[in-house]
């Protein structure tokens, strides 16, 4: 497993594509214009509908940034551990080959025992790689679920006056057209970050997990 592979797990916008629909509508699909506007301008359209660009949210929301940094830190630590294991295996393999060349084994049984030890080390290395990959994937899933819970809770507060009856999520190019006035992304991100308390976010979860 490479560091690059680990880091890609921290790229949140893609990972969240299938889970970020804040609301859904079975009607027409449309493309959002690029100009973000204020909620007042949205109300001026006469439609109680808004759009949130989740690519922007996952790149600018402080909680999302903390998650990405945490996953990359874990990925780097896992990579270092795997590199250490790999170096030990390579050293053992080179030593085995050297002893084979100089007939250093006292018997065929001793040679076979050393070969089996080397095979076990290789298997342990593969198992460790799989274990660390699974741990990182599970942590990513857990943190993304926490972030989505935070976003949904904050969205309810953001819209507590009921000015929007439907809020759609835009991920990538899944919206073909929409009036620019419907885009509340910039205002919602500002709201998210203003109401985000880092002590209640990632750090709190990390501390809670460490106590178990």
C-alpha positions as CSV (number, residue, x, y, z in Angstrom):
1,X,0.0,0.0,0.0
2,X,1.4,3.4,-1.0
3,X,1.2,6.7,0.7
4,X,-0.6,8.0,-2.4
5,X,-3.3,5.4,-1.9
6,X,-3.8,6.5,1.6
7,X,-3.9,10.2,0.8
8,X,-6.6,9.6,-1.8
9,X,-8.8,8.3,1.0
10,X,-8.7,11.8,2.5
11,X,-10.1,13.4,-0.7
12,X,-13.5,14.0,0.7
13,X,-15.6,15.4,-2.2
14,X,-15.4,12.1,-4.2
15,X,-15.9,9.9,-1.1
16,X,-19.1,11.8,-0.2
17,X,-20.7,11.7,-3.6
18,X,-23.2,9.0,-2.8
19,X,-24.1,10.2,0.7
20,X,-24.4,14.0,0.5
21,X,-27.9,14.5,-0.8
22,X,-29.4,16.9,1.7
23,X,-32.7,16.6,0.0
24,X,-33.8,15.0,-3.2
25,X,-36.4,15.8,-5.9
26,X,-37.8,13.5,-8.6
27,X,-38.3,16.3,-11.1
28,X,-36.1,18.0,-13.7
29,X,-32.3,18.2,-13.3
30,X,-30.5,21.4,-14.0
31,X,-27.0,23.0,-14.0
32,X,-26.2,25.5,-11.4
33,X,-24.8,28.9,-12.6
34,X,-21.5,29.8,-11.0
35,X,-22.4,33.1,-9.3
36,X,-23.2,32.4,-5.6
37,X,-25.8,34.7,-4.0
38,X,-27.4,35.6,-0.7
39,X,-30.5,34.0,0.8
40,X,-32.3,37.3,0.2
41,X,-31.7,37.0,-3.6
42,X,-32.8,33.4,-3.4
43,X,-36.1,34.5,-1.9
44,X,-36.5,37.0,-4.7
45,X,-36.8,34.1,-7.2
46,X,-40.1,33.2,-5.6
47,X,-39.1,29.5,-5.2
48,X,-38.5,28.0,-1.7
49,X,-35.6,25.9,-3.2
50,X,-31.9,26.2,-2.7
51,X,-28.7,24.4,-3.9
52,X,-25.6,23.6,-1.9
53,X,-22.4,22.7,-3.7
54,X,-20.9,19.9,-1.6
55,X,-17.6,20.0,-3.4
56,X,-17.1,23.5,-2.0
57,X,-18.5,22.4,1.4
58,X,-16.0,19.5,1.7
59,X,-13.1,21.7,0.8
60,X,-13.9,24.7,2.9
61,X,-15.8,23.4,6.0
62,X,-13.3,23.3,8.9
63,X,-14.5,19.9,10.1
64,X,-13.9,18.4,6.6
65,X,-10.4,19.9,6.6
66,X,-9.7,18.4,10.0
67,X,-10.9,15.0,8.8
68,X,-8.6,15.2,5.7
69,X,-5.6,16.1,7.8
70,X,-6.3,13.3,10.3
71,X,-6.7,10.7,7.6
72,X,-3.5,11.8,5.9
73,X,-1.6,11.7,9.3
74,X,-2.8,8.2,9.9
75,X,-1.9,7.2,6.3
76,X,1.6,8.5,6.8
77,X,2.0,6.6,10.1
78,X,0.7,3.4,8.5
79,X,3.0,3.8,5.5
80,X,6.0,4.2,7.9
81,X,5.0,1.1,9.7
82,X,4.6,-0.9,6.5
83,X,8.0,0.3,5.2
84,X,9.6,-0.9,8.4
85,X,8.0,-4.3,8.0
86,X,9.0,-4.5,4.3
87,X,12.6,-3.6,5.2
88,X,12.8,-6.3,7.7
89,X,11.5,-8.9,5.2
90,X,13.9,-7.8,2.6
91,X,16.8,-8.0,5.0
92,X,15.7,-11.5,6.1
93,X,15.4,-12.6,2.4
94,X,18.8,-11.3,1.5
95,X,20.3,-13.1,4.5
96,X,18.6,-16.3,3.6
97,X,19.9,-16.1,0.0
98,X,23.5,-15.4,1.3
99,X,23.4,-18.4,3.6
100,X,22.1,-20.5,0.7
101,X,25.1,-19.5,-1.5
102,X,27.7,-20.3,1.1
103,X,26.0,-23.5,2.3
104,X,25.7,-22.1,5.8
105,X,22.7,-24.3,6.8
106,X,23.7,-27.3,8.9
107,X,20.9,-29.5,7.4
108,X,18.1,-29.5,4.9
109,X,15.7,-29.2,7.8
110,X,17.4,-26.1,9.1
111,X,17.2,-24.5,5.7
112,X,13.5,-25.4,5.3
113,X,12.7,-24.0,8.8
114,X,14.4,-20.7,7.8
115,X,12.5,-20.6,4.5
116,X,9.2,-21.2,6.3
117,X,10.1,-18.3,8.7
118,X,10.6,-16.0,5.8
119,X,7.3,-17.0,4.2
120,X,5.5,-16.3,7.5
121,X,7.1,-12.9,7.6
122,X,5.8,-12.1,4.1
123,X,2.4,-13.3,5.1
124,X,2.4,-11.1,8.2
125,X,3.4,-8.2,6.0
126,X,0.5,-8.8,3.7
127,X,-1.9,-9.2,6.7
128,X,-0.6,-5.9,8.2
129,X,-1.2,-4.0,5.0
130,X,-4.8,-5.3,4.8
131,X,-5.4,-4.6,8.5
132,X,-4.1,-1.0,8.2
133,X,-6.1,-0.4,5.0
134,X,-9.3,-1.6,6.8
135,X,-8.7,0.5,9.8
136,X,-8.2,3.6,7.8
137,X,-11.3,2.9,5.7
138,X,-13.4,2.3,8.8
139,X,-12.1,5.5,10.4
140,X,-12.8,7.5,7.2
141,X,-16.4,6.1,7.1
142,X,-17.0,7.0,10.7
143,X,-15.6,10.5,10.4
144,X,-17.6,11.2,7.2
145,X,-20.8,10.0,8.9
146,X,-20.0,12.4,11.8
147,X,-19.4,15.2,9.4
148,X,-22.7,14.5,7.5
149,X,-24.5,14.5,10.8
150,X,-23.0,17.8,11.6
151,X,-23.9,19.3,8.2
152,X,-27.5,18.1,8.5
153,X,-27.9,19.4,12.0
154,X,-26.5,22.8,11.1
155,X,-28.6,22.9,7.9
156,X,-31.8,22.6,10.1
157,X,-30.6,25.5,12.2
158,X,-29.6,27.5,9.2
159,X,-33.1,27.0,7.7
160,X,-35.0,27.2,11.0
161,X,-37.1,30.1,9.7
162,X,-38.4,27.7,7.0
163,X,-37.5,29.9,4.1
164,X,-36.6,26.9,2.0
165,X,-38.8,23.9,1.5
166,X,-36.3,21.9,-0.5
167,X,-32.5,22.1,-0.4
168,X,-30.7,20.1,-3.1
169,X,-27.1,19.1,-3.1
170,X,-24.8,19.6,-6.1
171,X,-21.9,17.2,-6.4
172,X,-19.8,17.4,-9.5
173,X,-22.1,17.9,-12.6
174,X,-25.2,16.3,-11.4
175,X,-27.2,19.5,-11.8
176,X,-27.8,20.5,-15.5
177,X,-29.2,24.0,-15.0
178,X,-30.3,26.2,-12.2
179,X,-30.7,29.9,-11.6
180,X,-27.6,31.3,-9.9
181,X,-29.8,32.8,-7.2
182,X,-30.6,29.4,-5.9
183,X,-27.0,28.8,-4.8
184,X,-26.6,29.3,-1.1
185,X,-23.3,27.5,-0.8
186,X,-21.1,30.5,0.2
187,X,-23.5,31.6,2.8
188,X,-24.0,28.1,4.2
189,X,-20.3,27.5,4.4
190,X,-19.9,30.7,6.3
191,X,-22.6,29.6,8.7
192,X,-21.0,26.2,9.1
193,X,-17.6,27.6,10.0
194,X,-19.0,30.2,12.3
195,X,-20.9,27.6,14.3
196,X,-18.2,24.9,14.2
197,X,-16.6,24.2,17.5
198,X,-13.4,22.2,17.0
199,X,-13.6,21.0,20.6
200,X,-16.9,19.3,19.8
201,X,-15.8,17.8,16.5
202,X,-12.9,15.6,15.5
203,X,-10.8,16.2,18.6
204,X,-13.7,15.2,20.9
205,X,-14.2,12.0,18.9
206,X,-10.5,11.2,19.0
207,X,-10.3,11.7,22.8
208,X,-13.4,9.6,23.3
209,X,-12.0,6.8,21.2
210,X,-8.7,6.9,23.0
211,X,-10.4,6.4,26.4
212,X,-12.1,3.1,25.3
